[in-house]
Structure formats: C-alpha cells, structure tokens
Amino acid sequence: MAFRQALQLAACGLAGGSAAVLFSAVAVGKPRAGGDAEPRVVEPPAWAGPARPRPGVWDPNWDRREPLSLVNLRKRNLESGEEELASRLDHYKAKATRHIFLIRHSQYHVDASLEKDRTLTPLGREQAELTGLRLASLGLKFNKIVHSSMTRAVETTDIISKHLPGVCKVSTDLLREGAPIEPDPPVSHWKPEAVYYEDGARIEAAFRNYIHRADAKQQEDSYEIFICHANVIRYIVCRALQFPPEGWLRLSLNNGSITHLVVRPDGRVALRTLGDTGFMPPDKISRS
C-alpha cells in the first residue's frame, strides 16, 4: 500500500481518532574527540506528526476518544445559556473494556522467494493448533478474528478458527508485516529509510484503526483476536503503553505466541501477557 494511501487511512478516522505518536528524545552514545559521549536526538519520521512535549507522562487522550475532547465547549443551551456538560460527556463516555489478543503467526518456510509460497511448516501447523486450543480453553466469547492478508497469517487463522467456531474472520492489508519505524539502538543490517517511510505509515494506521477504547455504544466487554506479525505486534505494544516506539526491536516474540492488551473505558491500557507460549511443549517453540 502506498504511503499516501496509508496516511489517509490514519487521518480519515479509521481508528475513531488520530492518536498522536509518542516519540521521546533518545540519548545515544556518540564518541567525541575526548572520548566522552554526547547525546544524539532521534528525530521522529515526518509522517508521525509533532512529538508530545512531556515524554513519560501518560496522555489520557492518546486515542482521541477522551469525552471532553469530543464536546464542543462553545455550544450553549439556547434556553438556559449554560452548557449541559455532564450529560453530553456521558454521551461520549466508553462503558466497556476491550480485550485485545495479538497472535503472532506460526513458523513458516522463510526461504520461499514468493510471499504466497511462504506457507506454514509442519511444526507451524502444530503451533497453530496449540494456540487455537489455548484460546478455546480460556472460555471467552470472542467477538471476531482480524488477520493479516499474508499467507502465513491466513493459514494460522484457518487453523486457530477451527477451535473457535462461529467467530467471524476479517482480512486486512493494514496488518501485513513491515518495518514500522527505525529501531533504536540502530541495527546495521536493517531496512533503508524509504521502507520505514511507507511501512511505518501503514502500521501506524493499523494501530489507530484497531487499538483504542471501546465505542460509547458498546455495552459489554469485547474479546478480539488479531493474527499478524512480530514487527506489527511489537510496535502496537509500544504505542499502546506509550513507550518510545523506537524500542520495538528490543522485544522478542515466539511463533504462535499470545499477547494480551486491555483497554479500559477511561483509556488506560494494561499488558496482561507478552508473547506467551507457556502452553506449548518446549520442543514446539520457535521464533523464526
């Protein structure tokens, strides 16, 4: 997907708002003549918008769904001349909690030249079965499965969904694998800047589209599964927790692992599990 298309997706409110990206200045050792290190400021990419002025402080309106930000304070009641703020705020206030399960695809044939040929290995198929059994054992009423359109994610979804009959599946290009943002510390063998420029906007659009507090009309807690890729999940976790997103490559996820995010009605986010594969026998665990 082209950069402009992805950025338009983010800007048009697919996420129900335009959450600002948190980019804090990162100090990195830079040798000087005297042998000391001076800090280097890592600039956010152009598509990310302005950085938050106070890094480290929780932004309650990170998903642009804070009720007060949705009320037009200039609009007054014509009869009393006073604003019925409380009732109007209640109209925009979320009432339900969202449980978001981020699943990394299972092991696949990494050496295939074409994406369509990067199918799951026999071990990968076993991993998907184990992940499906684990999700089913939780006894939760899952609302939907949203998955990447890449072959390995589609095949993982097909196997997992057999253990969750009746749960609808939705495919999306937004969750395809990519390079979300240049990592810090930098990695010498990583991608050129142009790759981050395009992939980053798309993956940020995926975050804004899928990761936010519940809609005000939602009455019951929801349990949603997203089956995608390691880079996408790691970036989403950093963004949701308001950690510097450049640190995404410091996290590591096994194939078929389960990451559980909770988004409360007030917008607070908690990480219940990160990359859980404790339900797999040791000889079934891989990270390719």
C-alpha positions as CSV (number, residue, x, y, z in Angstrom):
1,M,0.0,0.0,0.0
2,A,1.4,3.4,-0.9
3,F,2.4,5.8,1.8
4,R,-0.2,8.4,0.9
5,Q,-3.0,5.8,1.0
6,A,-1.9,4.6,4.4
7,L,-1.6,8.0,5.8
8,Q,-5.1,8.9,4.5
9,L,-6.4,5.8,6.3
10,A,-5.0,7.1,9.6
11,A,-6.1,10.6,9.0
12,C,-9.7,9.8,8.0
13,G,-10.5,8.4,11.4
14,L,-10.4,4.6,10.8
15,A,-9.3,4.4,14.3
16,G,-12.1,6.6,15.6
17,G,-9.5,9.3,16.1
18,S,-6.0,10.4,15.3
19,A,-3.8,9.2,18.1
20,A,-0.5,11.1,18.2
21,V,2.7,9.1,18.0
22,L,4.8,9.3,21.1
23,F,8.4,10.0,20.2
24,S,10.7,10.8,23.0
25,A,14.3,12.0,22.5
26,V,16.7,9.1,22.9
27,A,20.2,9.7,24.1
28,V,22.7,7.5,22.3
29,G,26.4,7.4,22.8
30,K,28.2,9.4,20.2
31,P,32.1,9.4,20.5
32,R,33.8,12.8,20.7
33,A,37.5,13.6,20.4
34,G,37.9,13.5,24.1
35,G,36.4,10.0,24.4
36,D,33.2,11.1,26.1
37,A,29.7,10.5,24.6
38,E,27.3,13.3,23.8
39,P,23.6,12.7,23.4
40,R,22.1,12.3,19.9
41,V,18.4,13.2,19.5
42,V,16.5,10.8,17.4
43,E,14.1,12.7,15.2
44,P,10.6,11.2,14.5
45,P,9.7,10.4,10.9
46,A,7.8,13.1,9.0
47,W,4.5,11.1,8.9
48,A,4.4,10.8,12.7
49,G,3.4,14.4,13.4
50,P,4.6,16.5,16.4
51,A,6.1,14.8,19.4
52,R,4.4,15.0,22.8
53,P,6.0,17.8,24.9
54,R,6.3,15.8,28.1
55,P,7.6,12.3,27.4
56,G,7.0,9.9,30.3
57,V,3.6,11.4,31.3
58,W,0.5,9.4,30.4
59,D,-1.6,11.0,27.7
60,P,-5.2,10.2,28.6
61,N,-6.4,11.3,25.1
62,W,-3.9,9.1,23.3
63,D,-6.7,7.6,21.1
64,R,-8.5,10.9,20.7
65,R,-11.6,9.4,22.4
66,E,-11.4,11.3,25.7
67,P,-15.0,12.5,26.2
68,L,-14.0,16.1,27.0
69,S,-12.1,16.4,23.7
70,L,-15.2,15.3,21.8
71,V,-17.5,18.0,23.2
72,N,-17.9,21.4,21.6
73,L,-17.5,23.7,24.6
74,R,-18.6,26.7,22.6
75,K,-22.0,25.3,22.0
76,R,-24.5,26.6,24.7
77,N,-28.0,25.6,25.6
78,L,-30.3,28.3,24.0
79,E,-32.8,28.4,26.9
80,S,-30.6,28.4,30.0
81,G,-27.4,29.8,28.4
82,E,-25.5,27.1,30.2
83,E,-23.8,24.1,28.9
84,E,-25.2,20.7,29.8
85,L,-21.7,19.4,30.0
86,A,-22.3,16.3,32.2
87,S,-25.0,14.8,30.1
88,R,-23.0,15.5,26.9
89,L,-19.9,13.9,28.3
90,D,-21.8,10.8,29.3
91,H,-22.9,10.5,25.7
92,Y,-19.3,10.1,24.6
93,K,-18.1,8.1,27.5
94,A,-17.0,4.5,26.9
95,K,-18.6,1.9,29.2
96,A,-17.0,-1.4,28.1
97,T,-13.5,-2.9,28.3
98,R,-11.7,-4.2,25.2
99,H,-9.6,-7.3,25.5
100,I,-7.2,-7.4,22.5
101,F,-5.3,-10.7,21.8
102,L,-2.4,-10.2,19.4
103,I,-1.3,-13.6,18.0
104,R,2.0,-14.0,16.0
105,H,1.7,-16.4,13.1
106,S,3.2,-19.8,13.4
107,Q,6.5,-21.0,11.9
108,Y,6.7,-20.8,8.1
109,H,9.0,-21.6,5.2
110,V,11.2,-18.5,5.3
111,D,13.3,-19.4,2.2
112,A,10.5,-19.2,-0.3
113,S,11.0,-16.4,-2.8
114,L,7.3,-15.6,-3.3
115,E,5.1,-14.5,-0.4
116,K,2.3,-16.9,-1.5
117,D,4.8,-19.8,-1.1
118,R,5.8,-18.9,2.5
119,T,3.4,-21.4,3.9
120,L,3.4,-22.9,7.4
121,T,5.9,-25.7,8.2
122,P,4.6,-28.9,9.8
123,L,5.8,-27.5,13.1
124,G,4.0,-24.3,12.4
125,R,0.7,-26.1,11.8
126,E,1.2,-27.9,15.2
127,Q,1.8,-24.5,16.8
128,A,-1.4,-23.0,15.4
129,E,-3.3,-26.0,16.8
130,L,-1.9,-25.4,20.2
131,T,-2.6,-21.7,20.1
132,G,-6.2,-22.4,19.0
133,L,-6.6,-24.9,21.8
134,R,-5.2,-22.4,24.3
135,L,-7.6,-19.6,23.2
136,A,-10.6,-22.0,23.3
137,S,-9.6,-23.1,26.8
138,L,-10.0,-19.6,28.1
139,G,-13.8,-19.9,27.9
140,L,-14.2,-16.4,26.5
141,K,-16.8,-15.3,24.0
142,F,-14.6,-13.9,21.2
143,N,-16.2,-11.3,19.0
144,K,-14.1,-11.5,15.9
145,I,-10.8,-12.5,14.4
146,V,-9.0,-9.9,12.3
147,H,-5.9,-11.2,10.4
148,S,-3.2,-10.1,8.1
149,S,-3.7,-11.0,4.4
150,M,-0.2,-12.6,4.2
151,T,-0.2,-16.3,3.6
152,R,1.4,-17.4,6.9
153,A,-1.2,-15.3,8.8
154,V,-4.1,-16.6,6.8
155,E,-3.1,-20.3,7.3
156,T,-2.5,-19.7,11.0
157,T,-6.0,-18.1,11.2
158,D,-7.6,-21.0,9.4
159,I,-6.2,-23.5,11.9
160,I,-7.0,-21.4,15.0
161,S,-10.5,-20.6,13.9
162,K,-11.4,-24.3,13.8
163,H,-11.2,-24.2,17.6
164,L,-13.4,-21.1,17.8
165,P,-16.5,-22.0,15.7
166,G,-18.8,-19.2,14.9
167,V,-16.3,-16.4,15.3
168,C,-16.2,-14.2,12.2
169,K,-12.9,-13.6,10.3
170,V,-11.9,-10.4,8.7
171,S,-8.8,-10.0,6.5
172,T,-6.9,-6.7,6.2
173,D,-3.8,-5.4,4.4
174,L,-3.1,-3.0,7.3
175,L,-1.7,-5.8,9.5
176,R,0.8,-7.1,6.9
177,E,4.4,-7.4,8.1
178,G,6.7,-4.4,7.6
179,A,9.2,-2.1,9.2
180,P,7.3,0.2,11.5
181,I,10.0,2.7,12.5
182,E,13.8,2.8,12.5
183,P,14.8,1.0,15.7
184,D,16.9,2.5,18.4
185,P,19.6,1.3,19.0
186,P,20.1,1.1,15.3
187,V,20.7,-2.3,13.6
188,S,23.3,-2.3,10.8
189,H,21.5,-4.9,8.7
190,W,18.1,-3.3,9.0
191,K,16.0,-1.5,6.3
192,P,16.6,1.6,4.3
193,E,14.7,4.8,5.3
194,A,12.3,4.5,2.4
195,V,10.9,1.2,3.7
196,Y,10.1,2.8,7.1
197,Y,8.6,5.8,5.3
198,E,5.9,3.6,3.6
199,D,5.5,0.7,6.0
200,G,5.5,2.9,9.1
201,A,2.5,4.9,7.9
202,R,0.5,1.8,7.2
203,I,1.3,0.1,10.5
204,E,0.5,3.3,12.4
205,A,-2.8,3.4,10.5
206,A,-3.4,-0.2,11.8
207,F,-2.7,1.0,15.3
208,R,-5.1,3.9,15.1
209,N,-7.8,1.8,13.4
210,Y,-7.8,-1.2,15.9
211,I,-6.2,0.0,19.2
212,H,-8.5,2.4,21.1
213,R,-11.0,2.4,23.9
214,A,-14.5,0.9,23.2
215,D,-17.1,2.9,21.3
216,A,-19.6,4.6,23.6
217,K,-22.4,2.5,22.2
218,Q,-20.7,-0.8,23.2
219,Q,-22.4,-2.1,26.3
220,E,-20.5,-5.3,27.0
221,D,-16.8,-6.1,27.2
222,S,-15.3,-7.4,24.0
223,Y,-12.7,-10.1,23.3
224,E,-11.0,-9.6,19.9
225,I,-8.2,-11.6,18.2
226,F,-5.7,-10.1,15.8
227,I,-3.4,-12.6,14.0
228,C,-0.5,-10.9,12.4
229,H,3.3,-10.4,12.6
230,A,6.1,-9.8,15.1
231,N,7.0,-6.3,14.0
232,V,3.4,-5.2,13.9
233,I,2.7,-6.6,17.4
234,R,5.8,-5.2,19.0
235,Y,5.1,-1.7,17.6
236,I,1.5,-1.8,18.7
237,V,2.5,-2.8,22.3
238,C,5.0,0.1,22.5
239,R,2.4,2.6,21.1
240,A,-0.4,1.3,23.4
241,L,1.7,1.5,26.5
242,Q,3.1,4.9,25.4
243,F,6.7,3.6,25.4
244,P,9.1,5.0,22.9
245,P,8.1,3.2,19.7
246,E,11.7,3.1,18.5
247,G,12.3,0.4,21.1
248,W,10.1,-2.2,19.4
249,L,13.0,-4.3,18.2
250,R,14.1,-4.8,21.8
251,L,11.1,-7.1,22.3
252,S,11.0,-10.7,21.1
253,L,8.0,-12.9,20.2
254,N,7.8,-16.7,19.6
255,N,5.7,-18.2,16.8
256,G,2.1,-18.7,17.8
257,S,2.5,-16.6,20.9
258,I,-0.3,-14.7,22.6
259,T,0.0,-11.1,23.7
260,H,-3.0,-9.7,25.7
261,L,-3.7,-6.0,25.9
262,V,-6.6,-4.5,27.9
263,V,-8.1,-1.1,27.1
264,R,-10.3,0.3,29.9
265,P,-13.2,2.6,29.4
266,D,-11.2,5.5,30.8
267,G,-8.5,4.9,28.1
268,R,-6.0,3.2,30.5
269,V,-4.0,0.3,28.9
270,A,-2.6,-2.7,30.6
271,L,-0.4,-5.5,29.2
272,R,-1.6,-8.8,30.7
273,T,0.8,-11.1,28.7
274,L,3.6,-10.5,26.2
275,G,4.4,-13.3,23.8
276,D,3.1,-16.2,25.9
277,T,3.9,-19.7,24.7
278,G,3.9,-21.4,28.1
279,F,1.1,-23.6,26.8
280,M,3.4,-25.2,24.2
281,P,5.9,-28.0,24.9
282,P,9.5,-26.8,24.8
283,D,10.2,-28.8,21.6
284,K,7.3,-27.0,19.8
285,I,8.6,-23.4,20.5
286,S,10.3,-21.5,17.7
287,R,11.0,-17.8,16.8
288,S,11.6,-17.8,13.0
